[in-house]
């Protein structure tokens, strides 16, 4: 199946992706409303979040450019020092921007 890359085709793809995102997000909340959050389920949720984060970071670390590596190192070091995610993310973005601008 192929969708043409006309304006209508692109808008259709955006609508399909929007519906898919909404169904998965609301569906997860709906399903979790029937479950009691036990320590086992909480552990699963925490582990799943970490594994998704690792799945995003590892390919970037392996095949990313110098800006990506600078962002990873800067974010990691600042997270260890500050223990606050938002400033660490901002520092990582700034590091990537500076390396890509001057490099």
DRENPA-3360 file (N, C-alpha, C; in nm, 2 decimals, always signed):
BEGIN
1 = XXXXXXXX = +0.08/-0.12/+0.00/+0.00/+0.00/+0.00/+0.09/+0.12/+0.00 ~ +0.06/+0.22/-0.09/+0.14/+0.34/-0.10/+0.04/+0.46/-0.08 ~ +0.09/+0.56/-0.01/+0.01/+0.68/+0.00/+0.09/+0.79/-0.08 ~ +0.02/+0.86/-0.17/+0.08/+0.96/-0.25/+0.13/+1.08/-0.16 ~ +0.24/+1.14/-0.20/+0.29/+1.25/-0.12/+0.24/+1.38/-0.16 ~ +0.11/+1.38/-0.19/+0.04/+1.51/-0.22/+0.00/+1.57/-0.09 ~ -0.06/+1.69/-0.10/-0.10/+1.76/+0.03/-0.21/+1.67/+0.10 ~ -0.30/+1.61/+0.03/-0.40/+1.53/+0.09/-0.34/+1.40/+0.15;
9 = XXXXXXXX = -0.25/+1.35/+0.08/-0.18/+1.23/+0.13/-0.10/+1.25/+0.26 ~ -0.03/+1.37/+0.26/+0.05/+1.40/+0.38/-0.05/+1.43/+0.50 ~ -0.16/+1.50/+0.47/-0.25/+1.53/+0.58/-0.32/+1.40/+0.63 ~ -0.34/+1.31/+0.54/-0.39/+1.18/+0.58/-0.30/+1.10/+0.67 ~ -0.17/+1.10/+0.64/-0.07/+1.04/+0.72/-0.06/+1.10/+0.86 ~ -0.07/+1.24/+0.86/-0.06/+1.31/+0.99/-0.19/+1.27/+1.07 ~ -0.30/+1.26/+1.01/-0.42/+1.22/+1.08/-0.41/+1.07/+1.14 ~ -0.36/+0.98/+1.05/-0.34/+0.84/+1.10/-0.24/+0.84/+1.22;
17 = XXXXXXXX = -0.13/+0.91/+1.21/-0.03/+0.91/+1.32/-0.09/+0.97/+1.44 ~ -0.17/+1.07/+1.43/-0.24/+1.14/+1.54/-0.33/+1.04/+1.61 ~ -0.41/+0.97/+1.53/-0.51/+0.88/+1.59/-0.43/+0.76/+1.66 ~ -0.33/+0.71/+1.60/-0.25/+0.60/+1.66/-0.19/+0.65/+1.79 ~ -0.14/+0.77/+1.79/-0.08/+0.82/+1.92/-0.19/+0.83/+2.03 ~ -0.30/+0.89/+1.99/-0.41/+0.91/+2.09/-0.46/+0.77/+2.14 ~ -0.48/+0.68/+2.05/-0.53/+0.55/+2.09/-0.43/+0.48/+2.19 ~ -0.30/+0.48/+2.16/-0.21/+0.41/+2.24/-0.20/+0.48/+2.38;
25 = XXXXXXXX = -0.20/+0.62/+2.38/-0.19/+0.69/+2.51/-0.31/+0.67/+2.59 ~ -0.43/+0.70/+2.53/-0.55/+0.69/+2.61/-0.58/+0.54/+2.64 ~ -0.54/+0.45/+2.55/-0.56/+0.31/+2.58/-0.48/+0.26/+2.69 ~ -0.36/+0.30/+2.71/-0.28/+0.27/+2.82/-0.33/+0.32/+2.95 ~ -0.38/+0.44/+2.95/-0.44/+0.49/+3.07/-0.57/+0.42/+3.11 ~ -0.65/+0.38/+3.00/-0.77/+0.31/+3.02/-0.74/+0.17/+3.08 ~ -0.65/+0.10/+3.03/-0.62/-0.03/+3.07/-0.56/-0.03/+3.22 ~ -0.48/+0.07/+3.24/-0.42/+0.08/+3.38/-0.52/+0.12/+3.48;
33 = XXXXXXXX = -0.63/+0.18/+3.44/-0.74/+0.22/+3.54/-0.80/+0.09/+3.60 ~ -0.79/-0.02/+3.53/-0.84/-0.15/+3.59/-0.74/-0.23/+3.67 ~ -0.62/-0.18/+3.68/-0.52/-0.26/+3.75/-0.48/-0.18/+3.88 ~ -0.46/-0.26/+3.98/-0.40/-0.20/+4.11/-0.25/-0.20/+4.09 ~ -0.19/-0.08/+4.12/-0.05/-0.06/+4.10/+0.02/-0.13/+4.21 ~ +0.06/-0.26/+4.19/+0.14/-0.33/+4.29/+0.29/-0.30/+4.27 ~ +0.37/-0.34/+4.36/+0.51/-0.32/+4.35/+0.57/-0.38/+4.22 ~ +0.52/-0.49/+4.18/+0.56/-0.56/+4.06/+0.53/-0.48/+3.94;
41 = XXXXXXXX = +0.41/-0.43/+3.93/+0.37/-0.35/+3.82/+0.45/-0.22/+3.81 ~ +0.47/-0.15/+3.93/+0.55/-0.03/+3.94/+0.69/-0.06/+3.89 ~ +0.75/-0.17/+3.93/+0.88/-0.21/+3.88/+0.89/-0.22/+3.73 ~ +0.78/-0.29/+3.68/+0.78/-0.31/+3.53/+0.77/-0.17/+3.46 ~ +0.69/-0.08/+3.51/+0.67/+0.05/+3.45/+0.81/+0.13/+3.45 ~ +0.87/+0.13/+3.57/+1.00/+0.19/+3.58/+1.11/+0.13/+3.49 ~ +1.11/+0.00/+3.48/+1.21/-0.07/+3.39/+1.18/-0.04/+3.25 ~ +1.05/-0.04/+3.21/+1.02/-0.01/+3.07/+1.06/+0.13/+3.03;
49 = XXXXXXXX = +1.04/+0.23/+3.12/+1.08/+0.36/+3.09/+1.23/+0.37/+3.07 ~ +1.31/+0.30/+3.15/+1.45/+0.30/+3.14/+1.50/+0.23/+3.01 ~ +1.43/+0.12/+2.97/+1.47/+0.05/+2.85/+1.44/+0.14/+2.72 ~ +1.33/+0.21/+2.73/+1.30/+0.30/+2.61/+1.41/+0.41/+2.60 ~ +1.44/+0.46/+2.71/+1.55/+0.57/+2.71/+1.68/+0.51/+2.66 ~ +1.72/+0.40/+2.70/+1.84/+0.33/+2.66/+1.83/+0.30/+2.51 ~ +1.72/+0.26/+2.46/+1.70/+0.23/+2.32/+1.72/+0.35/+2.23 ~ +1.69/+0.47/+2.29/+1.70/+0.59/+2.21/+1.85/+0.64/+2.22;
57 = XXXXXXXX = +1.91/+0.63/+2.33/+2.04/+0.68/+2.35/+2.16/+0.60/+2.29 ~ +2.15/+0.47/+2.30/+2.26/+0.39/+2.25/+2.29/+0.40/+2.10 ~ +2.19/+0.40/+2.01/+2.22/+0.42/+1.87/+2.28/+0.56/+1.84 ~ +2.24/+0.66/+1.92/+2.29/+0.79/+1.90/+2.44/+0.80/+1.95 ~ +2.47/+0.72/+2.05/+2.61/+0.72/+2.10/+2.70/+0.64/+2.01 ~ +2.65/+0.54/+1.94/+2.73/+0.46/+1.86/+2.75/+0.52/+1.72 ~ +2.64/+0.58/+1.66/+2.66/+0.63/+1.53/+2.63/+0.78/+1.51 ~ +2.62/+0.85/+1.63/+2.60/+0.99/+1.62/+2.72/+1.07/+1.58;
65 = XXXXXXXX = +2.70/+1.20/+1.55/+2.81/+1.29/+1.52/+2.87/+1.34/+1.65 ~ +2.97/+1.43/+1.63/+3.04/+1.49/+1.75/+2.94/+1.57/+1.83 ~ +2.85/+1.63/+1.77/+2.75/+1.71/+1.85/+2.66/+1.62/+1.94 ~ +2.62/+1.51/+1.88/+2.54/+1.41/+1.96/+2.62/+1.36/+2.08 ~ +2.75/+1.32/+2.05/+2.83/+1.27/+2.16/+2.86/+1.38/+2.27 ~ +2.88/+1.50/+2.23/+2.89/+1.61/+2.32/+2.77/+1.63/+2.41 ~ +2.65/+1.62/+2.34/+2.53/+1.63/+2.42/+2.51/+1.52/+2.52 ~ +2.54/+1.40/+2.48/+2.53/+1.28/+2.57/+2.63/+1.30/+2.69;
73 = XXXXXXXX = +2.75/+1.34/+2.67/+2.85/+1.35/+2.77/+2.81/+1.47/+2.87 ~ +2.77/+1.58/+2.81/+2.73/+1.70/+2.89/+2.61/+1.67/+2.97 ~ +2.51/+1.61/+2.91/+2.39/+1.57/+2.98/+2.42/+1.48/+3.10 ~ +2.50/+1.37/+3.07/+2.53/+1.28/+3.17/+2.60/+1.34/+3.29 ~ +2.71/+1.42/+3.26/+2.79/+1.48/+3.36/+2.70/+1.58/+3.44 ~ +2.63/+1.66/+3.38/+2.55/+1.76/+3.45/+2.43/+1.69/+3.53 ~ +2.38/+1.58/+3.48/+2.28/+1.51/+3.56/+2.34/+1.45/+3.68 ~ +2.46/+1.40/+3.67/+2.53/+1.34/+3.79/+2.56/+1.45/+3.89;
81 = XXXXXXXX = +2.59/+1.57/+3.84/+2.63/+1.68/+3.93/+2.51/+1.75/+3.99 ~ +2.41/+1.78/+3.90/+2.29/+1.86/+3.95/+2.17/+1.78/+4.00 ~ +2.16/+1.65/+3.95/+2.05/+1.56/+3.99/+1.91/+1.62/+3.95 ~ +1.91/+1.70/+3.85/+1.79/+1.76/+3.80/+1.78/+1.75/+3.64 ~ +1.68/+1.68/+3.59/+1.68/+1.65/+3.45/+1.66/+1.77/+3.36 ~ +1.58/+1.87/+3.39/+1.56/+1.98/+3.29/+1.69/+2.06/+3.27 ~ +1.76/+2.10/+3.38/+1.89/+2.17/+3.35/+1.99/+2.09/+3.27 ~ +1.99/+1.96/+3.30/+2.08/+1.87/+3.24/+2.05/+1.86/+3.09;
89 = XXXXXXXX = +1.92/+1.85/+3.05/+1.88/+1.85/+2.91/+1.92/+1.98/+2.84 ~ +1.90/+2.09/+2.91/+1.93/+2.22/+2.85/+2.08/+2.23/+2.83 ~ +2.16/+2.18/+2.92/+2.31/+2.18/+2.91/+2.35/+2.09/+2.79 ~ +2.28/+1.98/+2.78/+2.31/+1.89/+2.66/+2.28/+1.95/+2.53 ~ +2.16/+2.02/+2.52/+2.12/+2.09/+2.40/+2.22/+2.20/+2.37 ~ +2.26/+2.27/+2.47/+2.36/+2.38/+2.45/+2.49/+2.32/+2.40 ~ +2.54/+2.21/+2.45/+2.66/+2.15/+2.41/+2.66/+2.11/+2.27 ~ +2.55/+2.04/+2.23/+2.53/+2.00/+2.09/+2.53/+2.12/+1.99;
97 = XXXXXXX = +2.46/+2.22/+2.03/+2.45/+2.34/+1.95/+2.58/+2.41/+1.93 ~ +2.66/+2.42/+2.04/+2.79/+2.48/+2.03/+2.89/+2.40/+1.95 ~ +2.89/+2.27/+1.97/+2.98/+2.18/+1.89/+2.94/+2.19/+1.74 ~ +2.81/+2.19/+1.71/+2.77/+2.19/+1.57/+2.79/+2.33/+1.51 ~ +2.78/+2.43/+1.59/+2.80/+2.57/+1.53/+2.95/+2.60/+1.51 ~ +3.03/+2.56/+1.60/+3.17/+2.59/+1.59/+3.25/+2.48/+1.52 ~ +3.20/+2.36/+1.51/+3.27/+2.25/+1.46/+3.25/+2.22/+1.32;
% end
